[in-house]
Amino acid sequence: MSTAIAPANETAIQFVDVCKSFGERSRRHLVLDRVSFSVPKGKTTVIAGGSGQGKSVILKLILGLLRPDSGQVLIGEKDITTMGYKALQEQRMRFGVLFQGAALFDSLTVFENIALPLRERTRLSDQEIRSRIAATLEQLELTGHEEKFPAQLSGGMKKRVGLARALQLEPEIVLFDEPTTGLDPVMTREIYELFVRTQQRLGYTAVIVSHDIPQIFTLADQIILLNKGELDIFSDPAQIPLSTKPKIREFARSVMGQQAA
Ligand SMILES: Nc1ncnc2c1ncn2[C@@H]1O[C@H](COP(=O)(O)OP(=O)(O)OP(=O)(O)O)[C@@H](O)[C@H]1O
């Protein structure tokens, strides 16, 4: 459990004493045990931890797709755990989401894939859509690829198209679930650098669930490590190997290699 809570006006997301378990009483599996943390506005936060530690559960709680057993999940200053369906739907408009596979439509060009949320959710003219997409293509180094189909793109380009699409409705918060799955370490690093540059330029809040250690750690403003229902928060990756908790030091040794020496 951690209590590193920032002032509300600087906070995009806040978990307060959140418990989440699954299963019947006799076989109850406690995944999050009174977890508290804040995600600062306009920064990049990484959530890391071993398999099955609850990283995806946290993303689903943020999106209101799961409700906690107890505790509060605040987006800005609104507690979403008590919201009805309609309010939650409106709330989700504030989010952009980028999942593992980027979920592109194979039969649509890059341009049409990126235009999809604008066509479905806005009344922008074709001209406005074209100019908005041109700006995003440039930011994500995709200019010149707009008429290609997903099958013609490299893995890294697909991820960039996925982010371009997630950014079209100008979200305040972008959630990434293992966004570099399938990429080699060099490409992973490049993609994260581009993602963090884009986040800094546009100013949204990024929450990244990732196994890519240490590549992403050195780029993040905040790192949340999840371990057996508890979490630890670091603003500087160099502090991880210096933790007073033996389990965290062990984690640092096993995944951060020489950095932990
Ligand atoms: N809907 C659900 N019903 C029952 N158990 C669930 C459900 N969702 C998650 N869990 C359990 O909660 C635990 C955490 O799952 P979660 O998917 O958040 O892990 P993770 O940290 O994202 O792991 P990975 O890195 O392998 O994706 C797991 O034990 C999982 O089986």
The ligand as an SDF file (V2000), in Angstrom:
LIG
                    3D

 31 33  0  0  0  0  0  0  0  0999 V2000
  -12.8610  -11.1150  -14.8160 N   0  0  0  0  0  0  0  0  0  0  0  0
  -12.0490  -11.8310  -14.0240 C   0  0  0  0  0  0  0  0  0  0  0  0
  -12.5170  -12.9140  -13.3520 N   0  0  0  0  0  0  0  0  0  0  0  0
  -11.7240  -13.6340  -12.5470 C   0  0  0  0  0  0  0  0  0  0  0  0
  -10.4160  -13.3680  -12.3360 N   0  0  0  0  0  0  0  0  0  0  0  0
   -9.8890  -12.3240  -12.9940 C   0  0  0  0  0  0  0  0  0  0  0  0
  -10.6610  -11.5070  -13.8750 C   0  0  0  0  0  0  0  0  0  0  0  0
   -9.8690  -10.5290  -14.3780 N   0  0  0  0  0  0  0  0  0  0  0  0
   -8.6350  -10.7260  -13.8400 C   0  0  0  0  0  0  0  0  0  0  0  0
   -8.6530  -11.7950  -13.0110 N   0  0  0  0  0  0  0  0  0  0  0  0
   -7.5230  -12.3050  -12.2400 C   0  0  0  0  0  0  0  0  0  0  0  0
   -6.8700  -11.1960  -11.6450 O   0  0  0  0  0  0  0  0  0  0  0  0
   -5.4510  -11.3920  -11.6440 C   0  0  0  0  0  0  0  0  0  0  0  0
   -4.7740  -10.2120  -12.3110 C   0  0  0  0  0  0  0  0  0  0  0  0
   -5.0850  -10.2220  -13.7010 O   0  0  0  0  0  0  0  0  0  0  0  0
   -4.5030   -9.1510  -14.7280 P   0  0  0  0  0  0  0  0  0  0  0  0
   -5.0460   -9.5070  -16.0650 O   0  0  0  0  0  0  0  0  0  0  0  0
   -4.7720   -7.7810  -14.2300 O   0  0  0  0  0  0  0  0  0  0  0  0
   -2.9430   -9.4560  -14.6470 O   0  0  0  0  0  0  0  0  0  0  0  0
   -1.7480   -8.6980  -15.3800 P   0  0  0  0  0  0  0  0  0  0  0  0
   -0.8860   -8.1210  -14.3060 O   0  0  0  0  0  0  0  0  0  0  0  0
   -2.2980   -7.7650  -16.3910 O   0  0  0  0  0  0  0  0  0  0  0  0
   -0.9940   -9.9320  -16.0510 O   0  0  0  0  0  0  0  0  0  0  0  0
   -0.3360  -10.1360  -17.5050 P   0  0  0  0  0  0  0  0  0  0  0  0
    0.9450   -9.3730  -17.4900 O   0  0  0  0  0  0  0  0  0  0  0  0
   -0.1000  -11.6040  -17.5720 O   0  0  0  0  0  0  0  0  0  0  0  0
   -1.3230   -9.6200  -18.5120 O   0  0  0  0  0  0  0  0  0  0  0  0
   -5.1950  -12.7280  -12.3530 C   0  0  0  0  0  0  0  0  0  0  0  0
   -5.0130  -13.7260  -11.3800 O   0  0  0  0  0  0  0  0  0  0  0  0
   -6.4680  -12.9660  -13.1330 C   0  0  0  0  0  0  0  0  0  0  0  0
   -6.7230  -14.3300  -13.2680 O   0  0  0  0  0  0  0  0  0  0  0  0
  1  2  1  0
  2  3  1  0
  2  7  2  0
  3  4  2  0
  4  5  1  0
  5  6  2  0
  6  7  1  0
  6 10  1  0
  7  8  1  0
  8  9  2  0
  9 10  1  0
 10 11  1  0
 11 12  1  0
 11 30  1  0
 12 13  1  0
 13 14  1  0
 13 28  1  0
 14 15  1  0
 15 16  1  0
 16 17  2  0
 16 18  1  0
 16 19  1  0
 19 20  1  0
 20 21  2  0
 20 22  1  0
 20 23  1  0
 23 24  1  0
 24 25  2  0
 24 26  1  0
 24 27  1  0
 28 29  1  0
 28 30  1  0
 30 31  1  0
M  END
$$$$
